């Protein structure tokens, strides 16, 4: 998987009522991952895994998770491990940074 992080959302127009407080995530699961059934299964698994890690992100951050073709054969445990390692690198939370 590939992660893209926008640590802080741009300022919203005055009339926009959307709350920028919570971090949020989006998913890109393209046809290279598999057919529609496989893509939806991968998206559901990624959504569950990311939900558990959203509290690690800064307030108001946007995270985009792009699935690679290998995600089609990965179970939730593998996706969870890969996401945790990627977030460690991205956020500087790894064992070598403490």
N, C-alpha and C positions, 0 to 999 in steps of 0.2 A: 504494500500500500504506500501511497505517497500522500504526505500531509502538506497543506498550505495554511499558514496562520496569518491572519490580520489581527495584530494584538489590540487594536483599538479601532472601532468603527468611526468613519467620518461623521462630522456634525450633521444632525438631521435638520431639515427645514422646520421653522417655527410651528407650522400647522400639523406636523407629523406627530401622531400620538403614540407611536411605537416606543416602547421602553428599551433603551440601550443597555440596561443593567445586566442582564444575564448573558452569559456566553452562549453561542449557538453553533450548530454544526450542519453542514450540508454534505451530500454524498454524490459522487460521480461514479457510476458503474456502467461502463460502456459495453458494446456488443462483443468486444474482444474477450470479455469475461465468460460469456456463454449466452444461451438463449434466454428468453424472457423469464422463465421459471427460475433459472439459475441466478440471473441478475437480481430478481426480487428476493430470493433467499439470502444472497450475499448482502443486500441492502438491509434486510431485517437483522441479520447477525451483526453487521457493522453498527447499526443504530443502537442495539442493545449494549454493545461493547463501549461505544463512545459515550452513551448516557452515563455510564459508571465513572467515566474519566472527566466529564465536563467541569467538575469542580476544581480541577487542576489549572484550568485556563484562566487568564486574567478577566476581570469583569469587562463586559462589552466586547469581548474578542469573538472573531468569526473563524471557524475551522472548516476547511474543506478536505474531505477524505476521498481520495481517488483510488478505487480498487484496481489492482493489476490482475491479469488472467489467473495467477496462482491462487487468488482468493476463492475461486470457484471450488477448489478441492480442499480448502482449509476449514477446519471446524472452529467453533467459537473460541476455544482455548488458544489456538494458534493465533487467531485474529487479536485476541486480548493481549497476548504476549507481544506481538508485533506492534500493536498500538502503544502499549506502555513503553517499549523501547524507543519508538519514534518520538513520542512526547518527551521522554527523558532527554533525547538529543535536541529536540526543538526548543524546549524550555530551559535546558541546562540543569535538569534535576538528576542527572545520572550519578552513579556512585563516585565517579572521579571528580565531581564538581562540588562536593560537600566538604 
